[in-house]
Structures are given as structure tokens and as C-alpha cells.
Amino acid sequence: MSNAGSTRGRKRRSDCPISISLDIFGDRWSLLILRDIMFYNRTRFSDFAPREHIATNILTDRLHRLEDEGIIEKHQDSAYRNQYLYQVTEKGKELLPALIELTLWGLQYDPQSLASSGFVKRAQTEKRSVVREMVRSIERGEFTEYRRKEIGIPG
């Protein structure tokens, strides 16, 4: 059974699962937004734009797209009624292994990586262990500390 329809009003290019996934989060910003929410506990609109220099209209579009696809959800901030807090849904959390794999791949193949060579080597030889550590640090909201202490990348 084909699900070839539209994704948020856009026509699908194909029924290929990779193509469908790229239609949802294959732009240059969506995975970075998910990274910021999951890895660094950034939750407000104002948390995203300055870090990566994303234009606010693009950020608005990507947040809406991720929300429409059920990857993130927003809730009104009880302390600041004119702001929303974004969080990843269960569907979005299923992207964590892919984000970790992209992180490890980038650390390994970026010649300018700030990661320690010891961590890169360990990620290659003890990948399962490193992935478990990363997941645990993200779930505990401690990835910034893990990044500094284990990966060797400062603040």
C-alpha cells in the first residue's frame, strides 16, 4: 500500500523511505533544531536562532514542519505566557540513534574536529559503549558535560 501523498501540503518526490525522510528533515536546519532540543535542552524559539544564525522566518517554518509531522510539540510557557516551549515527541526521540550516528561520523571525518583523537579512536573501537554513554548523557540532560569531559570539546 502506497502512502504517496503529501507531507504538509507538499507532493512527495517518491515512495523511497530515505526520500520521504529527507522531505521532512533533510534541509540544513531541522536536524540542528532537533539536536539543540535533545542534546542541549534548548526549548524556546530564542534558543535556536542565534546559535546557528538561522533567519527567524526559516526557523518558524522548520519548527512548524517538525510540529506538523509530529516530531516536536509546543506548549505555552506557564511563566512567560507569550512564549512557547518545544519538546521532542516519542516519534522525534526515535531519531536519536540517527543523530548520534551523524555526530560520530562527523567527529571521525571532519579534519578540523575539536574532538580528542582518543575519543574518535574509542568511538571507532568501542562504538556500542560510546553510543550508550551518549544516549544516557542526553537522556539525563548532561550532554554538554559529556561533550566537554569525554569528547574533549570545550563549552
Secondary structure, 3 states (H helix, E strand, C coil): CCCCCEECCEECCCCCHHHHHHHHHCCCCHHHHHHHHHHHCCCCHHHHHHHHCCCHHHHHHHHHHHHHCCCEEEEECCCCCCCEEEEECHHHHCCHHHHHHHHHHHHHHCCCCCCCHHHHHHHHHCHHHHHHHHHHHHHCCCHHHHHHHHHCCCC
